[in-house]
Amino acid sequence: MSETAILMLATLAGGALGAIFFGGLWWTVRCAPLSNTPAVWFFGSFTLRTTIAVGGFLGVTRGDWRNAIACLLGFLAARGAVTWLTRTSAANSP
């Protein structure tokens, strides 16, 4: 596989990891206050999201700094997308 294709896949994987991480954060912030034990929600969500993100980064980068940069760019792009999508849906809800 060419180097360009590998970098594109690393960027897409970073986007997926970012969507999971920041989407999970958004979901936790919306659901935890309604729970009887919000601290458990926040701690459990943080632990799960961080484990998935770090494990994903380690799997994608495989020790290559170019893959790490591409994955990080995808991760940050997903942050912007999740922020935009959640603001849009929050503004449209009654």
PyMOL Python script that loads the backbone (N, CA, C, O; Angstrom):
from pymol import cmd

cmd.read_pdbstr("""\
ATOM      1  N   MET A   1       0.848  -1.169   0.000  1.00  0.00           N
ATOM      2  CA  MET A   1       0.000   0.000   0.000  1.00  0.00           C
ATOM      3  C   MET A   1       0.898   1.238   0.000  1.00  0.00           C
ATOM      4  O   MET A   1       1.947   1.252   0.645  1.00  0.00           O
ATOM      5  N   SER A   2       0.484   2.267  -0.722  1.00  0.00           N
ATOM      6  CA  SER A   2       1.311   3.462  -0.827  1.00  0.00           C
ATOM      7  C   SER A   2       1.284   4.269   0.476  1.00  0.00           C
ATOM      8  O   SER A   2       0.378   4.130   1.297  1.00  0.00           O
ATOM      9  N   GLU A   3       2.289   5.101   0.635  1.00  0.00           N
ATOM     10  CA  GLU A   3       2.393   5.915   1.840  1.00  0.00           C
ATOM     11  C   GLU A   3       1.223   6.895   1.956  1.00  0.00           C
ATOM     12  O   GLU A   3       0.737   7.160   3.056  1.00  0.00           O
ATOM     13  N   THR A   4       0.777   7.426   0.823  1.00  0.00           N
ATOM     14  CA  THR A   4      -0.355   8.350   0.840  1.00  0.00           C
ATOM     15  C   THR A   4      -1.621   7.662   1.327  1.00  0.00           C
ATOM     16  O   THR A   4      -2.380   8.233   2.111  1.00  0.00           O
ATOM     17  N   ALA A   5      -1.850   6.450   0.871  1.00  0.00           N
ATOM     18  CA  ALA A   5      -3.035   5.710   1.306  1.00  0.00           C
ATOM     19  C   ALA A   5      -2.971   5.405   2.803  1.00  0.00           C
ATOM     20  O   ALA A   5      -3.987   5.468   3.495  1.00  0.00           O
ATOM     21  N   ILE A   6      -1.798   5.081   3.292  1.00  0.00           N
ATOM     22  CA  ILE A   6      -1.637   4.803   4.723  1.00  0.00           C
ATOM     23  C   ILE A   6      -1.930   6.053   5.542  1.00  0.00           C
ATOM     24  O   ILE A   6      -2.592   5.975   6.577  1.00  0.00           O
ATOM     25  N   LEU A   7      -1.443   7.204   5.089  1.00  0.00           N
ATOM     26  CA  LEU A   7      -1.706   8.449   5.806  1.00  0.00           C
ATOM     27  C   LEU A   7      -3.178   8.830   5.769  1.00  0.00           C
ATOM     28  O   LEU A   7      -3.710   9.358   6.746  1.00  0.00           O
ATOM     29  N   MET A   8      -3.835   8.564   4.649  1.00  0.00           N
ATOM     30  CA  MET A   8      -5.273   8.841   4.562  1.00  0.00           C
ATOM     31  C   MET A   8      -6.058   7.939   5.509  1.00  0.00           C
ATOM     32  O   MET A   8      -6.998   8.386   6.166  1.00  0.00           O
ATOM     33  N   LEU A   9      -5.669   6.675   5.576  1.00  0.00           N
ATOM     34  CA  LEU A   9      -6.333   5.764   6.508  1.00  0.00           C
ATOM     35  C   LEU A   9      -6.078   6.159   7.957  1.00  0.00           C
ATOM     36  O   LEU A   9      -6.964   6.030   8.802  1.00  0.00           O
ATOM     37  N   ALA A  10      -4.876   6.638   8.247  1.00  0.00           N
ATOM     38  CA  ALA A  10      -4.567   7.095   9.602  1.00  0.00           C
ATOM     39  C   ALA A  10      -5.420   8.316   9.955  1.00  0.00           C
ATOM     40  O   ALA A  10      -5.877   8.445  11.091  1.00  0.00           O
ATOM     41  N   THR A  11      -5.633   9.202   8.996  1.00  0.00           N
ATOM     42  CA  THR A  11      -6.473  10.376   9.228  1.00  0.00           C
ATOM     43  C   THR A  11      -7.923   9.963   9.465  1.00  0.00           C
ATOM     44  O   THR A  11      -8.583  10.488  10.362  1.00  0.00           O
ATOM     45  N   LEU A  12      -8.408   9.038   8.674  1.00  0.00           N
ATOM     46  CA  LEU A  12      -9.784   8.550   8.873  1.00  0.00           C
ATOM     47  C   LEU A  12      -9.939   7.840  10.209  1.00  0.00           C
ATOM     48  O   LEU A  12     -10.955   7.999  10.886  1.00  0.00           O
ATOM     49  N   ALA A  13      -8.946   7.065  10.587  1.00  0.00           N
ATOM     50  CA  ALA A  13      -8.992   6.386  11.878  1.00  0.00           C
ATOM     51  C   ALA A  13      -8.983   7.401  13.017  1.00  0.00           C
ATOM     52  O   ALA A  13      -9.696   7.236  14.007  1.00  0.00           O
ATOM     53  N   GLY A  14      -8.180   8.448  12.876  1.00  0.00           N
ATOM     54  CA  GLY A  14      -8.179   9.512  13.875  1.00  0.00           C
ATOM     55  C   GLY A  14      -9.521  10.199  13.964  1.00  0.00           C
ATOM     56  O   GLY A  14      -9.962  10.564  15.053  1.00  0.00           O
ATOM     57  N   GLY A  15     -10.179  10.380  12.826  1.00  0.00           N
ATOM     58  CA  GLY A  15     -11.518  10.964  12.830  1.00  0.00           C
ATOM     59  C   GLY A  15     -12.521  10.080  13.546  1.00  0.00           C
ATOM     60  O   GLY A  15     -13.373  10.567  14.290  1.00  0.00           O
ATOM     61  N   ALA A  16     -12.416   8.785  13.320  1.00  0.00           N
ATOM     62  CA  ALA A  16     -13.314   7.854  14.012  1.00  0.00           C
ATOM     63  C   ALA A  16     -13.047   7.849  15.515  1.00  0.00           C
ATOM     64  O   ALA A  16     -13.982   7.832  16.317  1.00  0.00           O
ATOM     65  N   LEU A  17     -11.774   7.865  15.892  1.00  0.00           N
ATOM     66  CA  LEU A  17     -11.435   7.913  17.320  1.00  0.00           C
ATOM     67  C   LEU A  17     -11.934   9.209  17.948  1.00  0.00           C
ATOM     68  O   LEU A  17     -12.449   9.204  19.066  1.00  0.00           O
ATOM     69  N   GLY A  18     -11.782  10.309  17.235  1.00  0.00           N
ATOM     70  CA  GLY A  18     -12.268  11.594  17.741  1.00  0.00           C
ATOM     71  C   GLY A  18     -13.782  11.620  17.869  1.00  0.00           C
ATOM     72  O   GLY A  18     -14.319  12.167  18.832  1.00  0.00           O
ATOM     73  N   ALA A  19     -14.472  11.026  16.894  1.00  0.00           N
ATOM     74  CA  ALA A  19     -15.930  10.982  16.973  1.00  0.00           C
ATOM     75  C   ALA A  19     -16.387  10.168  18.179  1.00  0.00           C
ATOM     76  O   ALA A  19     -17.339  10.543  18.863  1.00  0.00           O
ATOM     77  N   ILE A  20     -15.713   9.066  18.434  1.00  0.00           N
ATOM     78  CA  ILE A  20     -16.047   8.254  19.610  1.00  0.00           C
ATOM     79  C   ILE A  20     -15.746   9.023  20.888  1.00  0.00           C
ATOM     80  O   ILE A  20     -16.566   9.047  21.807  1.00  0.00           O
ATOM     81  N   PHE A  21     -14.574   9.654  20.954  1.00  0.00           N
ATOM     82  CA  PHE A  21     -14.158  10.348  22.170  1.00  0.00           C
ATOM     83  C   PHE A  21     -15.077  11.546  22.459  1.00  0.00           C
ATOM     84  O   PHE A  21     -15.637  11.647  23.550  1.00  0.00           O
ATOM     85  N   PHE A  22     -15.230  12.441  21.496  1.00  0.00           N
ATOM     86  CA  PHE A  22     -15.988  13.659  21.745  1.00  0.00           C
ATOM     87  C   PHE A  22     -17.497  13.427  21.699  1.00  0.00           C
ATOM     88  O   PHE A  22     -18.254  14.113  22.387  1.00  0.00           O
ATOM     89  N   GLY A  23     -17.935  12.461  20.890  1.00  0.00           N
ATOM     90  CA  GLY A  23     -19.348  12.091  20.930  1.00  0.00           C
ATOM     91  C   GLY A  23     -19.719  11.464  22.264  1.00  0.00           C
ATOM     92  O   GLY A  23     -20.792  11.725  22.807  1.00  0.00           O
ATOM     93  N   GLY A  24     -18.823  10.636  22.785  1.00  0.00           N
ATOM     94  CA  GLY A  24     -19.048  10.044  24.097  1.00  0.00           C
ATOM     95  C   GLY A  24     -19.047  11.082  25.200  1.00  0.00           C
ATOM     96  O   GLY A  24     -19.818  10.975  26.154  1.00  0.00           O
ATOM     97  N   LEU A  25     -18.194  12.083  25.082  1.00  0.00           N
ATOM     98  CA  LEU A  25     -18.179  13.176  26.056  1.00  0.00           C
ATOM     99  C   LEU A  25     -19.495  13.938  26.030  1.00  0.00           C
ATOM    100  O   LEU A  25     -20.065  14.240  27.079  1.00  0.00           O
ATOM    101  N   TRP A  26     -19.975  14.248  24.837  1.00  0.00           N
ATOM    102  CA  TRP A  26     -21.245  14.965  24.700  1.00  0.00           C
ATOM    103  C   TRP A  26     -22.384  14.149  25.305  1.00  0.00           C
ATOM    104  O   TRP A  26     -23.227  14.682  26.026  1.00  0.00           O
ATOM    105  N   TRP A  27     -22.399  12.867  25.009  1.00  0.00           N
ATOM    106  CA  TRP A  27     -23.439  11.995  25.539  1.00  0.00           C
ATOM    107  C   TRP A  27     -23.380  11.929  27.067  1.00  0.00           C
ATOM    108  O   TRP A  27     -24.415  11.960  27.732  1.00  0.00           O
ATOM    109  N   THR A  28     -22.183  11.840  27.613  1.00  0.00           N
ATOM    110  CA  THR A  28     -22.011  11.787  29.064  1.00  0.00           C
ATOM    111  C   THR A  28     -22.498  13.073  29.719  1.00  0.00           C
ATOM    112  O   THR A  28     -23.181  13.028  30.743  1.00  0.00           O
ATOM    113  N   VAL A  29     -22.156  14.204  29.144  1.00  0.00           N
ATOM    114  CA  VAL A  29     -22.565  15.487  29.719  1.00  0.00           C
ATOM    115  C   VAL A  29     -24.088  15.630  29.696  1.00  0.00           C
ATOM    116  O   VAL A  29     -24.664  16.264  30.579  1.00  0.00           O
ATOM    117  N   ARG A  30     -24.728  15.055  28.708  1.00  0.00           N
ATOM    118  CA  ARG A  30     -26.193  15.126  28.646  1.00  0.00           C
ATOM    119  C   ARG A  30     -26.869  14.123  29.582  1.00  0.00           C
ATOM    120  O   ARG A  30     -27.926  14.425  30.137  1.00  0.00           O
ATOM    121  N   CYS A  31     -26.286  12.944  29.768  1.00  0.00           N
ATOM    122  CA  CYS A  31     -26.936  11.884  30.547  1.00  0.00           C
ATOM    123  C   CYS A  31     -26.556  11.868  32.022  1.00  0.00           C
ATOM    124  O   CYS A  31     -27.397  11.553  32.863  1.00  0.00           O
ATOM    125  N   ALA A  32     -25.338  12.192  32.351  1.00  0.00           N
ATOM    126  CA  ALA A  32     -24.855  12.063  33.730  1.00  0.00           C
ATOM    127  C   ALA A  32     -25.646  12.896  34.740  1.00  0.00           C
ATOM    128  O   ALA A  32     -25.932  12.397  35.828  1.00  0.00           O
ATOM    129  N   PRO A  33     -26.012  14.143  34.429  1.00  0.00           N
ATOM    130  CA  PRO A  33     -26.750  14.916  35.428  1.00  0.00           C
ATOM    131  C   PRO A  33     -28.119  14.327  35.786  1.00  0.00           C
ATOM    132  O   PRO A  33     -28.664  14.627  36.848  1.00  0.00           O
ATOM    133  N   LEU A  34     -28.664  13.509  34.923  1.00  0.00           N
ATOM    134  CA  LEU A  34     -29.960  12.887  35.174  1.00  0.00           C
ATOM    135  C   LEU A  34     -29.841  11.629  36.019  1.00  0.00           C
ATOM    136  O   LEU A  34     -30.849  11.072  36.453  1.00  0.00           O
ATOM    137  N   SER A  35     -28.628  11.186  36.252  1.00  0.00           N
ATOM    138  CA  SER A  35     -28.366   9.956  36.990  1.00  0.00           C
ATOM    139  C   SER A  35     -28.275  10.226  38.493  1.00  0.00           C
ATOM    140  O   SER A  35     -28.034  11.352  38.926  1.00  0.00           O
ATOM    141  N   ASN A  36     -28.471   9.173  39.267  1.00  0.00           N
ATOM    142  CA  ASN A  36     -28.289   9.270  40.714  1.00  0.00           C
ATOM    143  C   ASN A  36     -26.816   9.301  41.098  1.00  0.00           C
ATOM    144  O   ASN A  36     -26.467   9.769  42.182  1.00  0.00           O
ATOM    145  N   THR A  37     -25.953   8.807  40.220  1.00  0.00           N
ATOM    146  CA  THR A  37     -24.505   8.757  40.476  1.00  0.00           C
ATOM    147  C   THR A  37     -23.744   9.370  39.302  1.00  0.00           C
ATOM    148  O   THR A  37     -23.124   8.645  38.523  1.00  0.00           O
ATOM    149  N   PRO A  38     -23.785  10.689  39.166  1.00  0.00           N
ATOM    150  CA  PRO A  38     -23.103  11.303  38.018  1.00  0.00           C
ATOM    151  C   PRO A  38     -21.588  11.145  38.056  1.00  0.00           C
ATOM    152  O   PRO A  38     -20.958  11.096  36.999  1.00  0.00           O
ATOM    153  N   ALA A  39     -20.988  11.064  39.228  1.00  0.00           N
ATOM    154  CA  ALA A  39     -19.532  10.903  39.306  1.00  0.00           C
ATOM    155  C   ALA A  39     -19.096   9.586  38.675  1.00  0.00           C
ATOM    156  O   ALA A  39     -18.060   9.521  38.012  1.00  0.00           O
ATOM    157  N   VAL A  40     -19.884   8.547  38.882  1.00  0.00           N
ATOM    158  CA  VAL A  40     -19.575   7.251  38.276  1.00  0.00           C
ATOM    159  C   VAL A  40     -19.665   7.353  36.760  1.00  0.00           C
ATOM    160  O   VAL A  40     -18.828   6.799  36.048  1.00  0.00           O
ATOM    161  N   TRP A  41     -20.674   8.058  36.267  1.00  0.00           N
ATOM    162  CA  TRP A  41     -20.815   8.263  34.825  1.00  0.00           C
ATOM    163  C   TRP A  41     -19.597   8.975  34.250  1.00  0.00           C
ATOM    164  O   TRP A  41     -19.022   8.532  33.255  1.00  0.00           O
ATOM    165  N   PHE A  42     -19.206  10.082  34.881  1.00  0.00           N
ATOM    166  CA  PHE A  42     -18.086  10.862  34.359  1.00  0.00           C
ATOM    167  C   PHE A  42     -16.779  10.086  34.429  1.00  0.00           C
ATOM    168  O   PHE A  42     -16.008  10.088  33.469  1.00  0.00           O
ATOM    169  N   PHE A  43     -16.519   9.424  35.547  1.00  0.00           N
ATOM    170  CA  PHE A  43     -15.277   8.670  35.684  1.00  0.00           C
ATOM    171  C   PHE A  43     -15.249   7.482  34.722  1.00  0.00           C
ATOM    172  O   PHE A  43     -14.240   7.234  34.062  1.00  0.00           O
ATOM    173  N   GLY A  44     -16.349   6.757  34.647  1.00  0.00           N
ATOM    174  CA  GLY A  44     -16.404   5.607  33.743  1.00  0.00           C
ATOM    175  C   GLY A  44     -16.283   6.019  32.290  1.00  0.00           C
ATOM    176  O   GLY A  44     -15.586   5.367  31.513  1.00  0.00           O
ATOM    177  N   SER A  45     -16.954   7.092  31.920  1.00  0.00           N
ATOM    178  CA  SER A  45     -16.881   7.582  30.548  1.00  0.00           C
ATOM    179  C   SER A  45     -15.471   8.039  30.208  1.00  0.00           C
ATOM    180  O   SER A  45     -14.952   7.725  29.137  1.00  0.00           O
ATOM    181  N   PHE A  46     -14.850   8.786  31.125  1.00  0.00           N
ATOM    182  CA  PHE A  46     -13.489   9.253  30.892  1.00  0.00           C
ATOM    183  C   PHE A  46     -12.533   8.081  30.706  1.00  0.00           C
ATOM    184  O   PHE A  46     -11.703   8.079  29.797  1.00  0.00           O
ATOM    185  N   THR A  47     -12.661   7.093  31.573  1.00  0.00           N
ATOM    186  CA  THR A  47     -11.773   5.934  31.501  1.00  0.00           C
ATOM    187  C   THR A  47     -11.962   5.179  30.181  1.00  0.00           C
ATOM    188  O   THR A  47     -10.984   4.837  29.516  1.00  0.00           O
ATOM    189  N   LEU A  48     -13.192   4.926  29.809  1.00  0.00           N
ATOM    190  CA  LEU A  48     -13.482   4.193  28.582  1.00  0.00           C
ATOM    191  C   LEU A  48     -13.046   4.980  27.351  1.00  0.00           C
ATOM    192  O   LEU A  48     -12.394   4.428  26.465  1.00  0.00           O
ATOM    193  N   ARG A  49     -13.398   6.269  27.286  1.00  0.00           N
ATOM    194  CA  ARG A  49     -13.038   7.082  26.122  1.00  0.00           C
ATOM    195  C   ARG A  49     -11.530   7.217  25.972  1.00  0.00           C
ATOM    196  O   ARG A  49     -11.009   7.146  24.859  1.00  0.00           O
ATOM    197  N   THR A  50     -10.828   7.412  27.080  1.00  0.00           N
ATOM    198  CA  THR A  50      -9.373   7.559  27.025  1.00  0.00           C
ATOM    199  C   THR A  50      -8.699   6.250  26.619  1.00  0.00           C
ATOM    200  O   THR A  50      -7.749   6.251  25.837  1.00  0.00           O
ATOM    201  N   THR A  51      -9.190   5.149  27.147  1.00  0.00           N
ATOM    202  CA  THR A  51      -8.625   3.847  26.787  1.00  0.00           C
ATOM    203  C   THR A  51      -8.790   3.575  25.296  1.00  0.00           C
ATOM    204  O   THR A  51      -7.859   3.116  24.635  1.00  0.00           O
ATOM    205  N   ILE A  52      -9.966   3.858  24.778  1.00  0.00           N
ATOM    206  CA  ILE A  52     -10.214   3.651  23.348  1.00  0.00           C
ATOM    207  C   ILE A  52      -9.316   4.564  22.511  1.00  0.00           C
ATOM    208  O   ILE A  52      -8.717   4.119  21.532  1.00  0.00           O
ATOM    209  N   ALA A  53      -9.223   5.837  22.892  1.00  0.00           N
ATOM    210  CA  ALA A  53      -8.428   6.792  22.112  1.00  0.00           C
ATOM    211  C   ALA A  53      -6.943   6.447  22.142  1.00  0.00           C
ATOM    212  O   ALA A  53      -6.294   6.420  21.096  1.00  0.00           O
ATOM    213  N   VAL A  54      -6.405   6.186  23.316  1.00  0.00           N
ATOM    214  CA  VAL A  54      -4.973   5.872  23.414  1.00  0.00           C
ATOM    215  C   VAL A  54      -4.658   4.552  22.715  1.00  0.00           C
ATOM    216  O   VAL A  54      -3.663   4.449  21.997  1.00  0.00           O
ATOM    217  N   GLY A  55      -5.496   3.556  22.923  1.00  0.00           N
ATOM    218  CA  GLY A  55      -5.288   2.278  22.243  1.00  0.00           C
ATOM    219  C   GLY A  55      -5.373   2.418  20.738  1.00  0.00           C
ATOM    220  O   GLY A  55      -4.586   1.820  20.004  1.00  0.00           O
ATOM    221  N   GLY A  56      -6.329   3.208  20.279  1.00  0.00           N
ATOM    222  CA  GLY A  56      -6.460   3.441  18.847  1.00  0.00           C
ATOM    223  C   GLY A  56      -5.263   4.169  18.266  1.00  0.00           C
ATOM    224  O   GLY A  56      -4.765   3.810  17.199  1.00  0.00           O
ATOM    225  N   PHE A  57      -4.802   5.196  18.972  1.00  0.00           N
ATOM    226  CA  PHE A  57      -3.620   5.926  18.513  1.00  0.00           C
ATOM    227  C   PHE A  57      -2.406   5.009  18.440  1.00  0.00           C
ATOM    228  O   PHE A  57      -1.659   5.044  17.463  1.00  0.00           O
ATOM    229  N   LEU A  58      -2.209   4.198  19.456  1.00  0.00           N
ATOM    230  CA  LEU A  58      -1.066   3.285  19.445  1.00  0.00           C
ATOM    231  C   LEU A  58      -1.165   2.276  18.303  1.00  0.00           C
ATOM    232  O   LEU A  58      -0.161   1.940  17.675  1.00  0.00           O
ATOM    233  N   GLY A  59      -2.364   1.802  18.042  1.00  0.00           N
ATOM    234  CA  GLY A  59      -2.554   0.849  16.957  1.00  0.00           C
ATOM    235  C   GLY A  59      -2.359   1.475  15.586  1.00  0.00           C
ATOM    236  O   GLY A  59      -1.806   0.844  14.686  1.00  0.00           O
ATOM    237  N   VAL A  60      -2.806   2.703  15.427  1.00  0.00           N
ATOM    238  CA  VAL A  60      -2.720   3.371  14.126  1.00  0.00           C
ATOM    239  C   VAL A  60      -1.297   3.845  13.842  1.00  0.00           C
ATOM    240  O   VAL A  60      -0.801   3.679  12.728  1.00  0.00           O
ATOM    241  N   THR A  61      -0.645   4.424  14.827  1.00  0.00           N
ATOM    242  CA  THR A  61       0.655   5.045  14.559  1.00  0.00           C
ATOM    243  C   THR A  61       1.761   4.029  14.331  1.00  0.00           C
ATOM    244  O   THR A  61       2.631   4.260  13.491  1.00  0.00           O
ATOM    245  N   ARG A  62       1.756   2.925  15.042  1.00  0.00           N
ATOM    246  CA  ARG A  62       2.767   1.889  14.904  1.00  0.00           C
ATOM    247  C   ARG A  62       4.176   2.460  14.922  1.00  0.00           C
ATOM    248  O   ARG A  62       5.056   1.981  14.207  1.00  0.00           O
ATOM    249  N   GLY A  63       4.388   3.485  15.741  1.00  0.00           N
ATOM    250  CA  GLY A  63       5.724   4.049  15.913  1.00  0.00           C
ATOM    251  C   GLY A  63       6.147   5.039  14.843  1.00  0.00           C
ATOM    252  O   GLY A  63       7.272   5.536  14.894  1.00  0.00           O
ATOM    253  N   ASP A  64       5.299   5.344  13.883  1.00  0.00           N
ATOM    254  CA  ASP A  64       5.657   6.280  12.814  1.00  0.00           C
ATOM    255  C   ASP A  64       5.067   7.650  13.118  1.00  0.00           C
ATOM    256  O   ASP A  64       3.852   7.780  13.267  1.00  0.00           O
ATOM    257  N   TRP A  65       5.902   8.661  13.209  1.00  0.00           N
ATOM    258  CA  TRP A  65       5.441   9.989  13.591  1.00  0.00           C
ATOM    259  C   TRP A  65       4.500  10.585  12.540  1.00  0.00           C
ATOM    260  O   TRP A  65       3.638  11.391  12.889  1.00  0.00           O
ATOM    261  N   ARG A  66       4.641  10.214  11.281  1.00  0.00           N
ATOM    262  CA  ARG A  66       3.750  10.745  10.241  1.00  0.00           C
ATOM    263  C   ARG A  66       2.337  10.208  10.422  1.00  0.00           C
ATOM    264  O   ARG A  66       1.362  10.934  10.221  1.00  0.00           O
ATOM    265  N   ASN A  67       2.227   8.948  10.797  1.00  0.00           N
ATOM    266  CA  ASN A  67       0.906   8.385  11.088  1.00  0.00           C
ATOM    267  C   ASN A  67       0.305   9.046  12.329  1.00  0.00           C
ATOM    268  O   ASN A  67      -0.904   9.272  12.392  1.00  0.00           O
ATOM    269  N   ALA A  68       1.144   9.354  13.305  1.00  0.00           N
ATOM    270  CA  ALA A  68       0.662  10.008  14.518  1.00  0.00           C
ATOM    271  C   ALA A  68       0.103  11.399  14.206  1.00  0.00           C
ATOM    272  O   ALA A  68      -0.941  11.784  14.732  1.00  0.00           O
ATOM    273  N   ILE A  69       0.795  12.142  13.360  1.00  0.00           N
ATOM    274  CA  ILE A  69       0.327  13.482  12.981  1.00  0.00           C
ATOM    275  C   ILE A  69      -0.971  13.379  12.193  1.00  0.00           C
ATOM    276  O   ILE A  69      -1.903  14.144  12.441  1.00  0.00           O
ATOM    277  N   ALA A  70      -1.048  12.450  11.252  1.00  0.00           N
ATOM    278  CA  ALA A  70      -2.267  12.275  10.460  1.00  0.00           C
ATOM    279  C   ALA A  70      -3.438  11.870  11.348  1.00  0.00           C
ATOM    280  O   ALA A  70      -4.549  12.374  11.182  1.00  0.00           O
ATOM    281  N   CYS A  71      -3.197  10.974  12.276  1.00  0.00           N
ATOM    282  CA  CYS A  71      -4.240  10.530  13.194  1.00  0.00           C
ATOM    283  C   CYS A  71      -4.696  11.687  14.076  1.00  0.00           C
ATOM    284  O   CYS A  71      -5.892  11.846  14.318  1.00  0.00           O
ATOM    285  N   LEU A  72      -3.765  12.485  14.551  1.00  0.00           N
ATOM    286  CA  LEU A  72      -4.104  13.636  15.383  1.00  0.00           C
ATOM    287  C   LEU A  72      -4.928  14.649  14.608  1.00  0.00           C
ATOM    288  O   LEU A  72      -5.873  15.219  15.154  1.00  0.00           O
ATOM    289  N   LEU A  73      -4.591  14.885  13.347  1.00  0.00           N
ATOM    290  CA  LEU A  73      -5.366  15.818  12.528  1.00  0.00           C
ATOM    291  C   LEU A  73      -6.803  15.329  12.351  1.00  0.00           C
ATOM    292  O   LEU A  73      -7.743  16.120  12.421  1.00  0.00           O
ATOM    293  N   GLY A  74      -6.971  14.036  12.124  1.00  0.00           N
ATOM    294  CA  GLY A  74      -8.316  13.480  12.031  1.00  0.00           C
ATOM    295  C   GLY A  74      -9.072  13.586  13.343  1.00  0.00           C
ATOM    296  O   GLY A  74     -10.268  13.875  13.355  1.00  0.00           O
ATOM    297  N   PHE A  75      -8.377  13.352  14.443  1.00  0.00           N
ATOM    298  CA  PHE A  75      -8.971  13.456  15.775  1.00  0.00           C
ATOM    299  C   PHE A  75      -9.468  14.880  16.035  1.00  0.00           C
ATOM    300  O   PHE A  75     -10.579  15.074  16.527  1.00  0.00           O
ATOM    301  N   LEU A  76      -8.647  15.861  15.706  1.00  0.00           N
ATOM    302  CA  LEU A  76      -9.034  17.256  15.910  1.00  0.00           C
ATOM    303  C   LEU A  76     -10.142  17.689  14.956  1.00  0.00           C
ATOM    304  O   LEU A  76     -10.997  18.494  15.326  1.00  0.00           O
ATOM    305  N   ALA A  77     -10.137  17.173  13.751  1.00  0.00           N
ATOM    306  CA  ALA A  77     -11.220  17.476  12.820  1.00  0.00           C
ATOM    307  C   ALA A  77     -12.542  16.925  13.345  1.00  0.00           C
ATOM    308  O   ALA A  77     -13.585  17.564  13.205  1.00  0.00           O
ATOM    309  N   ALA A  78     -12.495  15.749  13.943  1.00  0.00           N
ATOM    310  CA  ALA A  78     -13.708  15.167  14.525  1.00  0.00           C
ATOM    311  C   ALA A  78     -14.202  16.013  15.689  1.00  0.00           C
ATOM    312  O   ALA A  78     -15.408  16.132  15.903  1.00  0.00           O
ATOM    313  N   ARG A  79     -13.282  16.597  16.439  1.00  0.00           N
ATOM    314  CA  ARG A  79     -13.675  17.483  17.538  1.00  0.00           C
ATOM    315  C   ARG A  79     -14.489  18.648  16.989  1.00  0.00           C
ATOM    316  O   ARG A  79     -15.544  18.980  17.529  1.00  0.00           O
ATOM    317  N   GLY A  80     -14.007  19.263  15.928  1.00  0.00           N
ATOM    318  CA  GLY A  80     -14.742  20.361  15.310  1.00  0.00           C
ATOM    319  C   GLY A  80     -16.092  19.919  14.775  1.00  0.00           C
ATOM    320  O   GLY A  80     -17.084  20.633  14.917  1.00  0.00           O
ATOM    321  N   ALA A  81     -16.132  18.750  14.164  1.00  0.00           N
ATOM    322  CA  ALA A  81     -17.391  18.244  13.612  1.00  0.00           C
ATOM    323  C   ALA A  81     -18.405  17.941  14.713  1.00  0.00           C
ATOM    324  O   ALA A  81     -19.574  18.307  14.594  1.00  0.00           O
ATOM    325  N   VAL A  82     -17.970  17.282  15.775  1.00  0.00           N
ATOM    326  CA  VAL A  82     -18.888  16.960  16.876  1.00  0.00           C
ATOM    327  C   VAL A  82     -19.369  18.240  17.544  1.00  0.00           C
ATOM    328  O   VAL A  82     -20.545  18.351  17.891  1.00  0.00           O
ATOM    329  N   THR A  83     -18.477  19.207  17.728  1.00  0.00           N
ATOM    330  CA  THR A  83     -18.873  20.490  18.318  1.00  0.00           C
ATOM    331  C   THR A  83     -19.913  21.173  17.450  1.00  0.00           C
ATOM    332  O   THR A  83     -20.917  21.671  17.959  1.00  0.00           O
ATOM    333  N   TRP A  84     -19.685  21.201  16.155  1.00  0.00           N
ATOM    334  CA  TRP A  84     -20.631  21.835  15.240  1.00  0.00           C
ATOM    335  C   TRP A  84     -21.971  21.099  15.232  1.00  0.00           C
ATOM    336  O   TRP A  84     -23.027  21.730  15.286  1.00  0.00           O
ATOM    337  N   LEU A  85     -21.929  19.776  15.165  1.00  0.00           N
ATOM    338  CA  LEU A  85     -23.169  19.002  15.127  1.00  0.00           C
ATOM    339  C   LEU A  85     -23.969  19.123  16.419  1.00  0.00           C
ATOM    340  O   LEU A  85     -25.197  19.203  16.373  1.00  0.00           O
ATOM    341  N   THR A  86     -23.314  19.138  17.545  1.00  0.00           N
ATOM    342  CA  THR A  86     -24.041  19.218  18.811  1.00  0.00           C
ATOM    343  C   THR A  86     -24.583  20.620  19.056  1.00  0.00           C
ATOM    344  O   THR A  86     -25.644  20.760  19.665  1.00  0.00           O
ATOM    345  N   ARG A  87     -23.899  21.645  18.610  1.00  0.00           N
ATOM    346  CA  ARG A  87     -24.447  23.005  18.712  1.00  0.00           C
ATOM    347  C   ARG A  87     -25.662  23.151  17.831  1.00  0.00           C
ATOM    348  O   ARG A  87     -26.652  23.763  18.231  1.00  0.00           O
ATOM    349  N   THR A  88     -25.599  22.596  16.633  1.00  0.00           N
ATOM    350  CA  THR A  88     -26.715  22.682  15.706  1.00  0.00           C
ATOM    351  C   THR A  88     -27.935  21.963  16.262  1.00  0.00           C
ATOM    352  O   THR A  88     -29.045  22.493  16.216  1.00  0.00           O
ATOM    353  N   SER A  89     -27.734  20.754  16.789  1.00  0.00           N
ATOM    354  CA  SER A  89     -28.878  20.004  17.303  1.00  0.00           C
ATOM    355  C   SER A  89     -29.414  20.622  18.587  1.00  0.00           C
ATOM    356  O   SER A  89     -30.618  20.556  18.833  1.00  0.00           O
ATOM    357  N   ALA A  90     -28.562  21.220  19.412  1.00  0.00           N
ATOM    358  CA  ALA A  90     -29.019  21.854  20.644  1.00  0.00           C
ATOM    359  C   ALA A  90     -29.796  23.128  20.340  1.00  0.00           C
ATOM    360  O   ALA A  90     -30.755  23.451  21.040  1.00  0.00           O
ATOM    361  N   ALA A  91     -29.393  23.850  19.305  1.00  0.00           N
ATOM    362  CA  ALA A  91     -30.084  25.092  18.948  1.00  0.00           C
ATOM    363  C   ALA A  91     -31.441  24.811  18.325  1.00  0.00           C
ATOM    364  O   ALA A  91     -32.357  25.623  18.456  1.00  0.00           O
ATOM    365  N   ASN A  92     -31.588  23.684  17.655  1.00  0.00           N
ATOM    366  CA  ASN A  92     -32.851  23.358  16.989  1.00  0.00           C
ATOM    367  C   ASN A  92     -33.850  22.655  17.888  1.00  0.00           C
ATOM    368  O   ASN A  92     -35.030  22.576  17.543  1.00  0.00           O
ATOM    369  N   SER A  93     -33.417  22.142  19.027  1.00  0.00           N
ATOM    370  CA  SER A  93     -34.337  21.424  19.899  1.00  0.00           C
ATOM    371  C   SER A  93     -35.153  22.409  20.719  1.00  0.00           C
ATOM    372  O   SER A  93     -34.657  23.473  21.089  1.00  0.00           O
ATOM    373  N   PRO A  94     -36.402  22.059  21.003  1.00  0.00           N
ATOM    374  CA  PRO A  94     -37.292  22.994  21.727  1.00  0.00           C
ATOM    375  C   PRO A  94     -36.923  23.156  23.177  1.00  0.00           C
ATOM    376  O   PRO A  94     -37.579  23.904  23.901  1.00  0.00           O
TER     377      PRO A  94
END
""", "prot")
cmd.dss("prot")
cmd.show_as("cartoon", "prot")
cmd.util.cbc("prot")
cmd.orient("prot")
